Amino acid sequence: MAKRARPRETALITGASSGIGESLARRFAQEGHPLVLAARNQARLEALAVRLKDEFGVAVHVEACDLAQRDAPGALAAALRRRHIAIEVLVNNAGVLQQGEFTKMLPERHQELIDVNVSALTGMLAHFLPPMRERRRGRVLNVASIASFQPVPLLATYAATKAYVLSLTESLADELKDSGVTASALCPGITATRMLTDAVQANVRLARLPDFLVGSADEVAAEGYRACMEGVVIAVPGAVNRAVTLASRATPKWLLRRIAGSLARRTG
Ligand SMILES: NC(=O)c1ccc[n+]([C@@H]2O[C@H](COP(=O)([O-])OP(=O)(O)OC[C@H]3O[C@@H](n4cnc5c(N)ncnc54)[C@H](OP(=O)(O)O)[C@@H]3O)[C@@H](O)[C@H]2O)c1
């Protein structure tokens, strides 16, 4: 029987040390992609690399880095150039969340949200997209959120960073049309990861979320992989989340703010 051809595009996944990023790494490995894994926690990345090499026989390279540092994307790109590793799929997944009233959060926390969710993501694109465009081959998957579609009181800065990610991805998808490079935004709803566990610790009322509202990282990753490979511009995993985003797009902005505000006050 003829052997099925396996994709060979090397994928760089940020925030691969846990949650959705770890599930995305597993999914890409399962499909035969050589990987570069990035995050701060080197030990977790190395352990995942060993498991993925063993299980799927793919090459996995680890680059520990703190993406909150302004020069991190450039340093990462330079390190991979030195190793002659060309990135054909960039998965910008690393992200941080902080909840609470805007005025009660420390300025450093707002800055960290912007540094990781906005500046690092943009820096990664600025370094890794031009070579893809030159080769006329490449894919980008930016992890946004269902919070990208509407204001979210008590998650104001986080939601604003994710609106940025969605807007940037949509613009890029059009700019890159016919270039051989695609850009996709993955917009998960609430997902069972460390981010949610940390949010529940900070706000116990979130523990009462009904199960149908909480997706699994593996399901989100499967949808992300599909969207990335098919060049889908906006992917929202899960029927409930798709319904919520459709409803929010059809609702006048003033009403959306009131509903979001009242929901936030009830769970905040
Ligand atoms: N969970 C949800 O409900 C949900 C919903 C919508 C969207 N999202 C988005 O999904 C993405 C993944 O989040 P998750 O839920 O999987 O959370 P998670 O388990 O906390 O994972 C976050 C990842 O980002 C990495 N990271 C954080 N700060 C970093 C930094 N300064 N430098 C490098 N890496 C950093 C973390 O690794 P290290 O700590 O090792 O650095 C970790 O691998 C995020 O962009 C998040 O906004 C999550």
The ligand as a MOL file (V3000), in Angstrom:
LIG
                    3D

  0  0  0     0  0            999 V3000
M  V30 BEGIN CTAB
M  V30 COUNTS 48 52 0 0 0
M  V30 BEGIN ATOM
M  V30 1 N -7.9740 29.2900 28.4520 0
M  V30 2 C -8.9050 30.0680 27.9190 0
M  V30 3 O -10.0610 30.1160 28.4120 0
M  V30 4 C -8.6030 30.8700 26.6740 0
M  V30 5 C -9.6780 31.4090 25.9480 0
M  V30 6 C -9.4190 32.1660 24.8110 0
M  V30 7 C -8.1160 32.3770 24.3990 0
M  V30 8 N -7.0880 31.8530 25.1080 0 CHG=1
M  V30 9 C -5.7230 32.1290 24.6290 0
M  V30 10 O -5.0450 30.9060 24.4040 0
M  V30 11 C -3.6380 31.1220 24.5120 0
M  V30 12 C -3.0450 30.0190 25.3690 0
M  V30 13 O -3.5500 30.1530 26.6950 0
M  V30 14 P -3.8940 28.8970 27.6280 0
M  V30 15 O -5.3050 28.9850 27.9920 0
M  V30 16 O -3.3540 27.6570 27.0160 0 CHG=-1
M  V30 17 O -3.0870 29.3200 28.9420 0
M  V30 18 P -1.8170 28.7080 29.6830 0
M  V30 19 O -1.9790 27.2650 29.9280 0
M  V30 20 O -1.5760 29.6390 30.8270 0
M  V30 21 O -0.6500 28.8800 28.5970 0
M  V30 22 C -0.0550 30.1110 28.3270 0
M  V30 23 C 1.2470 29.8300 27.5980 0
M  V30 24 O 1.8730 31.1030 27.2980 0
M  V30 25 C 3.2150 31.0590 27.7600 0
M  V30 26 N 3.6780 32.3780 28.1850 0
M  V30 27 C 3.0670 33.2230 29.0620 0
M  V30 28 N 3.8350 34.3120 29.2560 0
M  V30 29 C 4.9440 34.1440 28.4810 0
M  V30 30 C 6.1190 34.9130 28.2840 0
M  V30 31 N 6.3180 36.0770 28.9110 0
M  V30 32 N 7.0480 34.4410 27.4090 0
M  V30 33 C 6.8690 33.2600 26.7840 0
M  V30 34 N 5.7800 32.4830 26.9340 0
M  V30 35 C 4.8390 32.9270 27.7970 0
M  V30 36 C 3.2060 30.0950 28.9560 0
M  V30 37 O 4.4710 29.4800 29.1390 0
M  V30 38 P 5.5350 29.8280 30.3000 0
M  V30 39 O 4.7710 30.1160 31.5560 0
M  V30 40 O 6.3780 28.5920 30.3420 0
M  V30 41 O 6.3050 30.9960 29.7810 0
M  V30 42 C 2.2170 29.0400 28.4610 0
M  V30 43 O 2.8840 28.0830 27.6780 0
M  V30 44 C -3.4690 32.5340 25.0720 0
M  V30 45 O -3.1250 33.4190 24.0290 0
M  V30 46 C -4.8350 32.8520 25.6310 0
M  V30 47 O -5.0820 34.2440 25.6780 0
M  V30 48 C -7.2950 31.0950 26.2340 0
M  V30 END ATOM
M  V30 BEGIN BOND
M  V30 1 1 1 2
M  V30 2 2 2 3
M  V30 3 1 2 4
M  V30 4 1 4 5
M  V30 5 2 4 48
M  V30 6 2 5 6
M  V30 7 1 6 7
M  V30 8 2 7 8
M  V30 9 1 8 9
M  V30 10 1 8 48
M  V30 11 1 9 10
M  V30 12 1 9 46
M  V30 13 1 10 11
M  V30 14 1 11 12
M  V30 15 1 11 44
M  V30 16 1 12 13
M  V30 17 1 13 14
M  V30 18 2 14 15
M  V30 19 1 14 16
M  V30 20 1 14 17
M  V30 21 1 17 18
M  V30 22 2 18 19
M  V30 23 1 18 20
M  V30 24 1 18 21
M  V30 25 1 21 22
M  V30 26 1 22 23
M  V30 27 1 23 24
M  V30 28 1 23 42
M  V30 29 1 24 25
M  V30 30 1 25 26
M  V30 31 1 25 36
M  V30 32 1 26 27
M  V30 33 1 26 35
M  V30 34 2 27 28
M  V30 35 1 28 29
M  V30 36 1 29 30
M  V30 37 2 29 35
M  V30 38 1 30 31
M  V30 39 2 30 32
M  V30 40 1 32 33
M  V30 41 2 33 34
M  V30 42 1 34 35
M  V30 43 1 36 37
M  V30 44 1 36 42
M  V30 45 1 37 38
M  V30 46 2 38 39
M  V30 47 1 38 40
M  V30 48 1 38 41
M  V30 49 1 42 43
M  V30 50 1 44 45
M  V30 51 1 44 46
M  V30 52 1 46 47
M  V30 END BOND
M  V30 END CTAB
M  END
